[in-house]
Every structure is written in structure tokens, then in C-alpha cells.
Amino acid sequence: MKRPAQKPASALRRLPPVHRNGTELLDHLAESLALSRRAAKSLLDERMVFVNGRRIWMAKHLLQSRDVVEALPDALLATRIANAPVRLLLDDPLFLVADKPPRLLTTGEKSLEVRLRDQLNLPALRAVHRLDKDTSGCVLFAKTEEARKILVAQFEEGRIRKLYHALVAGNLPSPTLDIRLHVDHLPAVSHVRQVSAQSKPPRCAHVTVSIETGRTHQIRIHLHHVGDPVLGDRQYFSARCADFPEVPRQMLHASELRFAHPATGKPATASSPLPKDFRDWLRNLRLT
């Protein structure tokens, strides 16, 4: 049996040695990285820490002085994400499109919406739609309530076009696939195209997905339904995901958003490049 794809050792950051037997992993992370205990706990919660090559997420895991503790560099950057400005893909007097990083909620406390309000001094800014916490890419925000109502109506009427990239377990049964499966008892349509595939076990693929509807978790549910779940998805999973235990988050990226300008009606398009962790996994899985 072939071993599952692993994160290259060079992609892990080795932390300082453990000085005392019986040190709790959370304490070692906080001390080694000069983090608060809360920030260190977030690394564990995101499954970003390894002890002797094994992913460990228990805060009270006891370390020995001979143990090797490592973490993914992207996770270390994520602990400082609140200090980095959010990239704007489009900026208009009535709306903006932001490039959402992974591991950040769209709305709510300490969310992308709150960060943008502070960053741009726009207290009235509101998200028009949402992406899952682990999903990266284009998110549309309205600067006025009137613009928000117009843009929300476009979503509800299915006039906004969205394109996603995903890494999935398995290969599609055909190069293109239309998935029509109700989500939450509502019609949902996804159009999937296989960009590249690894046919040797464990099989995986790079796909694009355009959606006519925007049901909650639609893409994740649809891909799981056809037997090709999104890699790193912790909610909609199958036995196939066990072949890729090192993928740190769900590999889903909102790469393109097309809509009508809320005032002029003219077409507006925003594009987000694939983030670094997505590109890294494309190379790691030999999908480039």
C-alpha cells in the first residue's frame, strides 16, 4: 500500500527544543513563539502543530526533552493575521470586494467585516454574502444600505456568478459534471470541471466549480455527494479523506465574482489569485 501524500518536511518550521520533561504542548508553543495562550491554542485548534512528525492538537499533551515540535509556517503567520491589512480587489464608492484569507469568519466578532470597518473607517460596511471560515477568496461588501439591498437581490435572483477552485479526493467520473442536488430542500446547481488529476493512489484532483445558486455549503455537499470531497473538509467527509491527513484546511477558494454595478448596472468583475497554501498543495499533490 502506498503511503498517503505528506506535507514536505521543508515546509514545517522546527521550534526550539523542549527543556523540561512533562512540559505541556500549549505552554511550549506560547513560550517558543512568544504568543498568548489563546493564540497558541488557535494553532492547535487548526491542526497546525506536529510532534515527532504526528499532528497533535491536545493542549495538555505532555512533551519530553527529546521530542521534536514543528508547526506549519502558514499557521504562524495566521496568528499575526490581525495586524495585516486586508487586500481589496475592487473598491467603488458603493461597494468593495475583499480578498478573504482562510481561517477568518466573514461576519461576527473579530471577522473580516469588522477588520475592514476598522481598516477603512467605514462603520456602515456590511457583507452582502458569506464564505465559510476556511474558504478563501472574493467577498462582496456594500458601503450603503441601499447598495446592499440591490446586491442582495442579485444574489437571491441568481444573477451573480461565482467561480471556485477546489482540491478534491478522487477523480471526477468525467471531465465535466453538472450536479443538481437539493441543499436544505432548495434547488442547487453546480458545474464542475476537472483541471488536473492524479490517477495513482491516493487519487486526487484540481477542479473548478461555477454555481448557479448559493446554498450554504453547496459546493462541499455536492462534491461529497459524487464521492469527491474537498480535501481538508472536516464536516462533509468520506473514507477517502483519510488518505490526506496532512491537509490543514478545506482547499476551497472563491476565485471570481461577477455582478452588476448597483447604480449603473454595468458588469463588474473581481478576481482573486490562488493563495500560497493552495498553490503549495497543488505542487505537493503533483497537480500542476
C-alpha positions in Angstrom: 0.0 0.0 0.0 1.3 3.4 -0.9 1.8 6.0 1.8 -0.6 9.0 1.8 0.8 12.3 0.5 2.6 14.1 3.2 3.5 17.8 3.7 7.1 18.2 2.7 9.4 18.3 5.8 10.9 21.5 4.4 7.5 23.2 4.8 7.5 22.8 8.5 9.1 25.2 10.9 11.0 23.4 13.7 10.5 25.0 17.1 13.2 25.4 19.9 14.0 22.3 21.9 11.8 21.2 24.8 13.7 22.0 28.0 11.7 20.0 30.6 10.1 16.6 30.5 6.4 16.9 31.2 6.0 20.3 29.6 2.5 20.8 28.2 2.4 21.4 24.4 0.4 24.6 24.8 2.9 26.1 27.2 5.8 25.2 24.9 4.1 26.8 21.9 3.3 30.0 23.8 6.9 30.3 25.2 8.7 29.3 22.0 6.7 31.6 19.7 6.1 34.5 22.1 2.4 34.0 21.7 -0.5 34.4 24.1 -2.0 31.1 25.3 -5.1 31.9 23.2 -3.1 32.4 20.1 -1.1 29.2 20.8 -4.4 27.3 21.3 -5.6 28.5 17.9 -2.6 26.8 16.3 -3.6 23.6 18.0 -7.3 24.0 17.1 -6.3 24.5 13.4 -4.3 21.2 13.5 -1.1 23.1 12.6 1.3 21.5 15.2 3.3 18.3 14.8 5.2 16.3 17.5 7.7 13.8 16.1 6.0 14.1 12.7 2.5 13.4 14.0 -0.2 16.0 14.1 -1.2 16.8 17.7 -4.0 19.1 18.8 -4.3 18.4 22.5 -3.2 21.4 24.6 -2.2 19.2 27.6 -0.1 16.8 25.5 3.0 16.2 27.6 6.3 16.7 25.9 9.7 15.0 26.6 13.0 16.8 26.0 13.8 14.5 23.1 10.5 15.4 21.2 10.7 17.4 18.0 7.9 20.0 17.8 7.1 21.6 14.4 4.4 23.9 13.0 3.3 25.0 9.6 4.6 28.4 8.7 1.2 29.5 7.4 -0.2 28.8 10.8 2.4 31.0 12.4 1.5 33.8 10.0 -2.1 33.3 10.8 -1.5 34.2 14.5 -0.4 37.6 13.3 -3.2 38.0 10.6 -5.0 40.6 12.6 -2.1 43.0 12.0 -2.0 42.6 8.3 -4.3 44.8 6.1 -6.9 43.1 4.0 -6.3 43.2 0.3 -9.1 45.0 -1.8 -9.8 43.5 -5.2 -12.3 46.2 -6.2 -13.1 49.5 -4.4 -16.1 51.6 -5.5 -18.0 54.3 -3.7 -20.9 51.9 -3.2 -19.2 48.6 -2.7 -15.9 46.7 -2.4 -14.6 43.2 -3.0 -12.1 41.9 -0.4 -9.7 39.0 -0.7 -10.6 37.0 2.3 -7.8 34.9 3.9 -8.5 31.4 5.2 -9.3 30.8 8.9 -11.3 34.0 9.3 -15.0 34.4 9.7 -16.8 36.7 7.2 -19.1 38.3 9.8 -19.3 38.4 13.6 -16.7 39.1 16.3 -13.1 39.5 15.1 -14.3 38.9 11.5 -13.3 40.1 8.1 -16.2 42.5 8.2 -15.0 44.0 11.5 -11.4 44.3 10.3 -12.5 46.1 7.1 -14.6 48.5 9.1 -11.6 49.4 11.2 -9.1 49.4 8.4 -11.2 51.7 6.1 -13.0 53.6 8.8 -16.4 52.6 7.3 -18.7 51.6 10.2 -21.6 51.1 7.9 -19.8 48.5 5.8 -21.8 45.2 5.6 -21.1 41.9 3.9 -23.5 41.0 1.1 -22.8 37.3 1.3 -20.5 35.0 3.3 -17.8 32.4 2.8 -17.0 29.6 5.2 -14.3 30.3 7.7 -11.8 28.0 5.9 -12.7 29.2 2.4 -10.6 32.0 0.9 -11.2 34.5 -1.9 -13.7 37.1 -3.1 -16.2 38.5 -0.7 -18.6 41.4 -1.7 -19.3 44.2 0.8 -21.7 47.1 0.5 -20.9 50.6 1.7 -24.5 51.8 1.9 -27.8 50.1 2.9 -29.3 50.9 -0.5 -26.4 49.3 -2.4 -26.6 46.3 -0.1 -30.3 45.7 -0.8 -29.7 45.8 -4.6 -26.7 43.4 -4.4 -28.5 41.0 -2.1 -31.4 41.0 -4.6 -28.9 40.0 -7.3 -27.8 37.0 -5.2 -31.4 36.0 -4.5 -32.3 36.2 -8.2 -29.3 34.1 -9.2 -27.7 37.0 -11.2 -24.3 36.9 -9.5 -21.8 34.4 -11.0 -19.2 32.8 -8.7 -16.2 30.6 -9.7 -14.3 28.5 -7.2 -11.2 26.3 -7.2 -11.1 23.2 -5.1 -8.7 20.2 -4.4 -10.7 17.0 -4.0 -10.1 13.4 -3.1 -10.6 11.1 -6.1 -11.1 11.8 -9.8 -14.2 13.0 -11.5 -16.1 10.4 -13.5 -16.0 12.7 -16.5 -14.0 15.9 -17.4 -17.1 18.0 -16.7 -20.0 17.3 -14.4 -23.3 19.1 -13.6 -24.5 18.4 -10.1 -28.2 19.0 -9.4 -28.9 18.1 -5.8 -31.2 20.0 -3.4 -29.5 21.6 -0.4 -31.7 22.3 2.6 -34.7 21.3 0.5 -33.9 24.0 -2.1 -32.7 23.6 -5.7 -28.9 23.8 -6.1 -26.8 23.6 -9.3 -23.0 23.3 -9.5 -21.0 22.9 -12.7 -17.7 21.2 -12.1 -14.7 20.9 -14.4 -11.6 18.8 -13.8 -8.4 20.9 -14.4 -5.9 18.2 -13.5 -5.8 14.9 -11.8 -3.5 12.4 -10.1 -4.6 8.9 -11.2 -2.2 7.0 -8.9 -3.4 6.2 -5.4 -4.3 8.1 -3.4 -6.2 9.8 -6.2 -7.0 13.5 -6.1 -7.8 16.3 -8.5 -7.9 20.1 -9.0 -11.4 21.2 -10.1 -13.2 24.5 -10.8 -16.8 24.9 -9.7 -19.2 27.5 -11.0 -22.5 27.7 -9.1 -25.9 29.0 -10.2 -27.2 29.0 -6.7 -25.5 29.9 -3.4 -26.9 27.5 -0.8 -25.0 27.0 2.5 -22.1 24.6 2.0 -23.4 23.9 -1.5 -20.0 23.0 -3.2 -18.8 20.9 -0.2 -22.1 19.0 -0.1 -22.2 18.5 -3.9 -18.6 17.3 -4.2 -19.1 14.9 -1.3 -22.3 13.6 -2.9 -20.4 12.5 -6.0 -17.7 10.9 -4.0 -15.0 13.6 -4.4 -15.0 15.5 -1.1 -12.9 18.7 -0.7 -9.6 18.0 0.8 -9.3 19.1 4.4 -13.1 19.4 4.9 -13.8 18.3 8.5 -17.6 18.3 8.2 -18.5 16.6 4.8 -16.0 13.8 4.6 -15.7 10.2 3.5 -13.2 7.4 3.9 -11.2 8.9 1.1 -10.2 11.9 3.1 -8.2 9.6 5.4 -5.6 9.4 2.6 -4.8 13.1 3.0 -4.4 13.6 6.8 -1.9 16.4 6.4 -4.1 18.9 4.5 -4.6 21.7 7.1 -7.8 23.3 5.9 -10.6 22.7 3.4 -9.0 23.5 0.0 -11.7 25.7 -1.4 -11.1 29.2 -3.0 -13.6 31.7 -4.4 -11.6 33.0 -7.3 -14.0 35.1 -9.3 -17.2 37.1 -8.7 -19.3 38.7 -11.4 -22.2 41.0 -10.7 -23.9 44.2 -11.9 -22.9 47.6 -10.5 -25.7 48.6 -8.1 -26.1 52.1 -9.6 -25.2 51.7 -13.3 -26.0 48.1 -14.0 -22.7 47.7 -15.8 -20.8 44.4 -15.4 -18.3 44.3 -12.5 -15.7 41.5 -12.1 -13.3 40.7 -9.2 -10.6 38.0 -9.3 -8.6 36.6 -6.5 -5.3 34.6 -7.2 -4.9 31.2 -5.6 -3.4 31.7 -2.1 0.0 30.3 -1.2 -1.2 27.3 0.7 -3.4 26.2 -2.2 -0.5 26.5 -4.6 1.8 24.6 -2.3 -0.7 21.7 -2.2 -1.1 21.7 -5.9 2.7 21.1 -6.2 2.7 18.6 -3.3 0.0 16.5 -4.9 1.6 16.8 -8.3 -1.4 18.5 -9.8 0.5 21.3 -11.6 
